[in-house]
């Protein structure tokens, strides 16, 4: 090996060691969770609703919880005594909202959990919780969500996005209750705004909770979670629940693309350097170890089918010597061997002819003629050319028509 190749190998080794050191000794938290809002009942991500679903099942019992989909017609339920719970930020059209109103008028109650406000049902509009501009450096200003219930219970939620270690400011949806007498505020976050209220609608009650993040999985790590859950559901009086699975949340392009493994690896610095190290190591291996170490293996000639030549030679010898009767035993042995391989029948079987006729769908009479020809050829008497030709034709006809 030349000195130039040795130096090149040493340089590549040093570079690989440097990259591996950067990869393994970099102290950085790798975030493997998805932090966008989906509130799926099956999702265990920070802003999934798996824990909420489990608490509903535990509170009401699985036998009293019924799953609903976006295509289900609630009008088919012609009785009262149900609590309909919708956990979603999807927009309901006018017909769907009227369906919920008719459902509530039967003596049922409806709990809507989501920031989207249903104008036909709630008749209220969005209000920003914070009117003051955000001040950089002011810790916890926009990351705290204060809650005060009607019984003066006070709870605090702290907003986390992307990491549980550092709170992040946000602007939740609330309802301005100034001058409104058509609904009852059940929980407020300021003197003039509410995030949980009830509106009486004929025979049924409508409840609207505008802060779904308070029911998320990540919120369960805070002390307020269980108290808040019990406070909200203490207002619901029915024991049977229709849980709507129609959780449709708009996800941006970045969220969809983040599902790509390569993009996720390239976004994380530690994984990115590990990925580059892997590529460099692979290329180095292909460059230094890709050379052929042995001579080219010559292509072997294809073996000829000598069995056919052997049969032709043997047949020609028998014909020249006029000894056709010696060729019949060979035909007989080939016949029995093929029957044994294909139909698993032995000539020693007492019902050989009948079983072979049943399996091959060849008339028993034709098989008996072939067997009789074998017997004649093996008796030692002269076997003419015509007899040999007829035997060959019968055998070919059998092989061709046998199933």
ROMARPA-476436 format. One line per 8 residues: number of its first residue (from 1); their letters; for each residue x, y negated, z of C-alpha. Coordinates in steps of 0.5 Angstrom, whole numbers, plus 500, padded with zeros to 3 digits. Each point is the difference from the previous one (the first is absolute). Example, Ala and Ser with C-alpha at 12.3 -4.5 7.8 and 13.67 -1.06 7.14 Angstrom:
# ROMARPA-476436
1) AS) 525:509:516 ~ 502:493:498
//
This chain:
# ROMARPA-476436
1) XXXXXXXX) 500:500:500 ~ 503:493:498 ~ 501:495:505 ~ 495:495:497 ~ 494:506:501 ~ 503:500:508 ~ 500:493:501 ~ 493:500:497
9) XXXXXXXX) 497:505:504 ~ 503:497:506 ~ 497:493:498 ~ 493:504:499 ~ 501:503:507 ~ 501:494:504 ~ 494:496:496 ~ 495:506:502
17) XXXXXXXX) 503:500:508 ~ 499:492:500 ~ 493:501:497 ~ 498:506:505 ~ 502:496:506 ~ 496:494:498 ~ 494:505:499 ~ 501:503:507
25) XXXXXXXX) 502:495:504 ~ 495:494:498 ~ 495:499:506 ~ 494:499:497 ~ 493:502:501 ~ 497:504:495 ~ 492:498:499 ~ 497:506:497
33) XXXXXXXX) 493:498:502 ~ 495:497:495 ~ 497:493:503 ~ 495:498:496 ~ 493:500:502 ~ 496:506:497 ~ 496:502:507 ~ 499:507:497
41) XXXXXXXX) 497:505:505 ~ 506:505:498 ~ 506:495:500 ~ 504:500:506 ~ 504:494:497 ~ 500:494:505 ~ 494:497:497 ~ 496:507:498
49) XXXXXXXX) 494:502:504 ~ 502:507:502 ~ 499:498:508 ~ 494:496:499 ~ 497:506:496 ~ 502:505:506 ~ 497:495:505 ~ 494:500:497
57) XXXXXXXX) 500:508:499 ~ 501:500:508 ~ 495:495:502 ~ 494:503:496 ~ 502:507:499 ~ 501:503:493 ~ 493:503:500 ~ 497:492:500
65) XXXXXXXX) 505:497:495 ~ 498:500:493 ~ 505:498:494 ~ 497:496:495 ~ 503:498:493 ~ 499:494:495 ~ 495:503:496 ~ 496:503:505
73) XXXXXXXX) 493:497:501 ~ 498:498:507 ~ 492:499:498 ~ 500:507:500 ~ 500:500:507 ~ 493:498:502 ~ 501:500:508 ~ 503:496:505
81) XXXXXXXX) 505:502:506 ~ 507:499:496 ~ 506:496:500 ~ 503:498:493 ~ 508:498:501 ~ 503:497:494 ~ 508:500:500 ~ 502:496:494
89) XXXXXXXX) 502:494:497 ~ 496:501:493 ~ 495:496:498 ~ 493:502:500 ~ 495:498:494 ~ 493:497:501 ~ 497:507:499 ~ 504:503:505
97) XXXXXXXX) 499:495:505 ~ 492:500:499 ~ 501:508:501 ~ 503:499:507 ~ 495:495:502 ~ 494:505:499 ~ 504:505:503 ~ 501:495:507
105) XXXXXXXX) 492:499:499 ~ 499:507:502 ~ 503:499:507 ~ 507:501:498 ~ 506:496:502 ~ 506:498:495 ~ 507:499:502 ~ 504:496:495
113) XXXXXXXX) 508:500:501 ~ 503:496:495 ~ 503:493:498 ~ 495:500:494 ~ 494:496:502 ~ 493:503:497 ~ 497:493:499 ~ 493:503:499
121) XXXXXXXX) 500:504:507 ~ 504:496:504 ~ 499:493:497 ~ 507:497:503 ~ 506:498:496 ~ 507:501:502 ~ 504:495:505 ~ 507:500:501
129) XXXXXXXX) 502:501:507 ~ 506:495:500 ~ 499:493:498 ~ 507:498:502 ~ 506:501:495 ~ 505:505:502 ~ 506:497:503 ~ 507:504:499
137) XXXXXXXX) 503:503:506 ~ 494:500:504 ~ 500:507:503 ~ 493:503:500 ~ 496:494:497 ~ 496:504:494 ~ 502:507:503 ~ 495:500:506
145) XXXXXXXX) 493:502:499 ~ 496:498:507 ~ 493:504:501 ~ 495:498:505 ~ 494:504:501 ~ 493:498:503 ~ 502:503:506 ~ 506:495:501
153) XXXXXXXX) 505:506:498 ~ 506:497:497 ~ 504:504:495 ~ 506:499:496 ~ 503:503:494 ~ 507:498:497 ~ 500:501:492 ~ 506:504:497
161) XXXXXXXX) 502:501:493 ~ 506:504:497 ~ 502:502:507 ~ 498:501:507 ~ 506:496:503 ~ 498:493:498 ~ 493:497:499 ~ 498:496:494
169) XXXXXXXX) 495:494:499 ~ 494:501:497 ~ 493:497:498 ~ 494:505:502 ~ 493:499:498 ~ 495:497:505 ~ 493:497:500 ~ 499:492:502
177) XXXXXXXX) 494:501:505 ~ 499:492:500 ~ 492:499:500 ~ 498:507:498 ~ 494:503:504 ~ 499:506:495 ~ 505:504:503 ~ 503:502:507
185) XXXXXXXX) 507:500:501 ~ 503:506:504 ~ 507:498:499 ~ 504:494:499 ~ 507:498:499 ~ 499:493:501 ~ 495:495:503 ~ 497:499:493
193) XXXXXXXX) 502:507:496 ~ 497:507:501 ~ 503:506:497 ~ 494:505:502 ~ 493:498:500 ~ 493:503:499 ~ 494:497:496 ~ 493:503:501
201) XXXXXXXX) 497:502:494 ~ 493:502:500 ~ 500:507:504 ~ 507:501:499 ~ 507:497:503 ~ 505:498:496 ~ 507:500:503 ~ 506:497:496
209) XXXXXXXX) 507:500:502 ~ 505:496:496 ~ 507:503:503 ~ 501:507:498 ~ 507:500:502 ~ 498:500:507 ~ 498:507:498 ~ 506:502:496
217) XXXXXXXX) 505:506:503 ~ 506:495:501 ~ 495:496:505 ~ 499:506:504 ~ 507:499:503 ~ 498:493:503 ~ 496:500:507 ~ 494:497:497
225) XXXXXXXX) 498:506:495 ~ 495:504:505 ~ 497:495:503 ~ 498:496:494 ~ 498:507:497 ~ 495:501:506 ~ 498:493:500 ~ 498:500:493
233) XXXXXXXX) 496:506:500 ~ 497:499:506 ~ 495:496:496 ~ 498:506:496 ~ 494:504:503 ~ 499:505:495 ~ 503:507:501 ~ 500:502:492
241) XXXXXXXX) 505:497:496 ~ 501:499:492 ~ 507:499:499 ~ 502:497:493 ~ 506:502:497 ~ 500:495:494 ~ 506:496:503 ~ 502:497:493
249) XXXXXXXX) 506:495:501 ~ 504:496:495 ~ 507:501:500 ~ 505:496:496 ~ 505:502:495 ~ 505:501:505 ~ 497:504:504 ~ 498:505:494
257) XXXXXXXX) 507:500:498 ~ 503:501:507 ~ 498:507:499 ~ 505:502:495 ~ 506:503:504 ~ 505:497:495 ~ 498:493:502 ~ 499:502:507
265) XXXXXXXX) 507:502:500 ~ 503:494:497 ~ 496:495:504 ~ 504:503:506 ~ 507:498:501 ~ 503:506:503 ~ 496:505:496 ~ 502:496:494
273) XXXXXXXX) 507:501:501 ~ 499:507:502 ~ 497:501:493 ~ 506:496:496 ~ 505:505:504 ~ 496:506:498 ~ 500:498:492 ~ 508:498:501
281) XXXXXXXX) 501:507:503 ~ 496:503:494 ~ 504:496:495 ~ 507:502:503 ~ 498:507:500 ~ 498:500:493 ~ 506:497:498 ~ 505:504:503
289) XXXXXXXX) 497:506:501 ~ 496:500:493 ~ 506:503:496 ~ 500:507:498 ~ 504:505:503 ~ 500:506:496 ~ 500:501:493 ~ 494:500:496
297) XXXXXXXX) 497:507:500 ~ 499:503:493 ~ 493:501:498 ~ 498:508:500 ~ 497:503:494 ~ 493:502:501 ~ 500:508:501 ~ 497:504:494
305) XXXXXXXX) 494:504:501 ~ 504:507:499 ~ 494:504:503 ~ 496:499:493 ~ 507:502:496 ~ 500:506:504 ~ 493:502:499 ~ 501:499:492
313) XXXXXXXX) 507:504:500 ~ 497:505:504 ~ 494:501:495 ~ 504:500:494 ~ 504:505:503 ~ 494:505:502 ~ 497:498:493 ~ 507:502:496
321) XXXXXXXX) 500:507:504 ~ 493:501:499 ~ 499:501:508 ~ 493:496:501 ~ 498:504:506 ~ 506:497:504 ~ 498:493:499 ~ 493:502:503
329) XXXXXXXX) 502:501:507 ~ 503:493:500 ~ 494:497:497 ~ 496:503:506 ~ 505:498:505 ~ 499:493:498 ~ 493:500:500 ~ 499:503:507
337) XXXXXXXX) 505:495:502 ~ 496:494:497 ~ 494:503:503 ~ 503:501:507 ~ 502:492:500 ~ 494:497:497 ~ 495:505:504 ~ 503:503:505
345) XXXXXXXX) 498:507:498 ~ 505:506:500 ~ 499:506:495 ~ 500:505:506 ~ 493:497:502 ~ 494:505:499 ~ 496:495:497 ~ 505:496:496
353) XXXXXXXX) 496:500:493 ~ 494:498:503 ~ 503:494:505 ~ 504:498:494 ~ 494:499:495 ~ 496:496:506 ~ 506:495:501 ~ 502:499:493
361) XXXXXXXX) 493:500:497 ~ 503:505:495 ~ 495:506:498 ~ 502:507:504 ~ 500:503:493 ~ 505:496:497 ~ 505:501:506 ~ 499:508:500
369) XXXXXXXX) 502:500:493 ~ 507:496:502 ~ 501:505:506 ~ 499:506:495 ~ 505:497:495 ~ 505:500:505 ~ 498:507:502 ~ 501:502:493
377) XXXXXXXX) 506:497:499 ~ 503:502:506 ~ 499:508:499 ~ 506:501:496 ~ 496:501:493 ~ 502:496:494 ~ 497:493:500 ~ 499:497:493
385) XXXXXXXX) 501:493:498 ~ 492:498:499 ~ 499:503:507 ~ 505:495:503 ~ 497:494:496 ~ 493:502:503 ~ 503:500:507 ~ 504:493:499
393) XXXXXXXX) 493:497:497 ~ 496:503:506 ~ 505:497:505 ~ 500:493:497 ~ 493:500:499 ~ 499:502:508 ~ 506:494:502 ~ 496:495:496
401) XXX) 493:501:502 ~ 501:502:507 ~ 498:495:505
//
